[in-house]
Amino acid sequence: MPGIDDCLTEAMTITGALGASLVDWTSGLALGAAGAGPGGDHDTGAADATEVARAITQTSSFADPAARTAPAEDVIVTSAGTYHLIRFVETAFDSSVFLYLRLDRATANLAMARLRLAGIAEALVLA
């Protein structure tokens, strides 16, 4: 069964991956990282991604009243040259982590990256 490092290594095999990290969105800290962080700094990237995650999780606008899980599965932010993909990791207990993947917009397939990252998040929970 894969651990954090194995899952992040797998995330880096996604076409166009620039960097990946597992982030605790209550503290904003990167629990593990692979590849290059935004501006060369995974910790700053984790803190910035946490602000986006908190905006989603702390509002009822994105919540599904029938769901008992996080208000969103994924958050996608696009910029001129980069896709930023946040995948909330759902666990049996009250989880507060997400996978954060940065992708080169010129080479990545966003739909495929989203599906692969979902599978990696699932494998991480089973580890």
C-alpha positions as CSV (number, residue, x, y, z in Angstrom):
1,M,0.0,0.0,0.0
2,P,1.4,3.4,-0.9
3,G,2.3,6.1,1.6
4,I,2.5,9.8,1.3
5,D,5.8,9.8,-0.6
6,D,4.6,7.1,-3.0
7,C,1.4,9.0,-3.7
8,L,3.3,12.2,-4.4
9,T,5.7,10.4,-6.7
10,E,2.8,8.9,-8.5
11,A,1.2,12.4,-8.8
12,M,4.4,13.6,-10.5
13,T,3.9,11.1,-13.3
14,I,0.8,12.9,-14.4
15,T,1.5,14.6,-17.7
16,G,2.4,18.2,-17.2
17,A,3.0,17.9,-13.4
18,L,5.2,20.6,-12.0
19,G,4.8,19.9,-8.3
20,A,2.6,18.1,-5.9
21,S,2.0,18.3,-2.1
22,L,-0.2,16.9,0.6
23,V,-1.4,19.8,2.7
24,D,-3.2,20.1,6.0
25,W,-5.7,22.8,5.5
26,T,-6.2,23.5,9.2
27,S,-2.5,24.5,9.6
28,G,-1.6,25.4,6.0
29,L,1.5,23.1,6.2
30,A,2.8,20.8,3.5
31,L,3.0,17.3,5.0
32,G,4.9,16.1,2.0
33,A,6.0,17.5,-1.4
34,A,7.5,16.4,-4.7
35,G,8.7,18.4,-7.7
36,A,8.9,22.1,-7.7
37,G,6.8,24.4,-5.5
38,P,5.3,27.6,-6.7
39,G,8.2,30.1,-6.9
40,G,10.4,27.2,-5.6
41,D,8.7,27.1,-2.3
42,H,6.2,24.3,-1.4
43,D,5.4,25.9,2.0
44,T,4.2,29.2,0.5
45,G,2.3,27.2,-2.1
46,A,0.7,25.1,0.6
47,A,-0.3,28.2,2.6
48,D,-1.8,29.9,-0.5
49,A,-3.7,26.8,-1.6
50,T,-5.0,26.5,2.0
51,E,-6.6,29.9,1.7
52,V,-8.5,28.7,-1.4
53,A,-9.5,25.5,0.3
54,R,-10.8,27.3,3.3
55,A,-12.8,29.6,1.1
56,I,-14.6,26.6,-0.3
57,T,-15.0,24.6,3.0
58,Q,-16.2,27.5,5.1
59,T,-19.1,28.6,2.9
60,S,-22.5,26.9,2.4
61,S,-22.7,28.0,-1.2
62,F,-20.7,25.0,-2.4
63,A,-22.2,22.5,0.1
64,D,-24.5,19.7,-1.0
65,P,-27.1,19.3,1.8
66,A,-27.4,15.5,1.1
67,A,-23.6,14.9,1.3
68,R,-21.7,14.3,4.6
69,T,-18.4,15.0,3.0
70,A,-16.4,18.1,2.1
71,P,-18.4,20.7,0.2
72,A,-16.3,20.1,-2.9
73,E,-14.3,17.2,-4.5
74,D,-11.9,19.4,-6.4
75,V,-11.0,23.0,-6.9
76,I,-9.4,24.1,-10.2
77,V,-7.7,27.5,-10.6
78,T,-6.3,28.4,-13.9
79,S,-3.6,31.0,-14.6
80,A,-1.8,32.0,-17.8
81,G,0.6,29.1,-17.8
82,T,-0.5,26.9,-14.9
83,Y,-3.4,24.8,-13.7
84,H,-3.7,24.4,-9.9
85,L,-5.7,21.4,-8.8
86,I,-6.8,20.8,-5.2
87,R,-8.3,17.4,-4.4
88,F,-9.8,17.0,-0.9
89,V,-8.9,13.7,0.6
90,E,-12.0,12.0,2.1
91,T,-11.5,9.6,5.0
92,A,-13.7,7.8,7.4
93,F,-12.6,10.3,10.1
94,D,-12.8,14.1,9.9
95,S,-10.0,14.7,7.4
96,S,-8.5,18.1,6.8
97,V,-6.0,17.3,4.1
98,F,-5.9,17.8,0.4
99,L,-3.6,17.0,-2.5
100,Y,-2.3,20.1,-4.4
101,L,-1.1,19.6,-7.9
102,R,0.4,22.2,-10.1
103,L,0.4,21.5,-13.9
104,D,2.0,23.1,-16.9
105,R,-1.0,24.4,-18.9
106,A,0.8,23.8,-22.2
107,T,1.3,20.1,-21.7
108,A,-1.3,18.9,-19.2
109,N,-4.7,17.4,-19.8
110,L,-6.7,18.8,-17.0
111,A,-9.5,16.2,-17.2
112,M,-7.1,13.3,-17.1
113,A,-5.1,14.9,-14.2
114,R,-8.3,15.3,-12.2
115,L,-9.2,11.7,-12.6
116,R,-5.7,10.5,-11.8
117,L,-5.4,12.7,-8.7
118,A,-8.8,11.3,-7.5
119,G,-7.3,7.8,-7.8
120,I,-4.2,8.8,-6.0
121,A,-6.2,10.4,-3.1
122,E,-8.2,7.1,-2.9
123,A,-5.0,5.1,-2.7
124,L,-3.6,7.4,0.0
125,V,-6.7,6.7,2.2
126,L,-6.3,3.0,1.8
127,A,-2.6,3.2,2.8
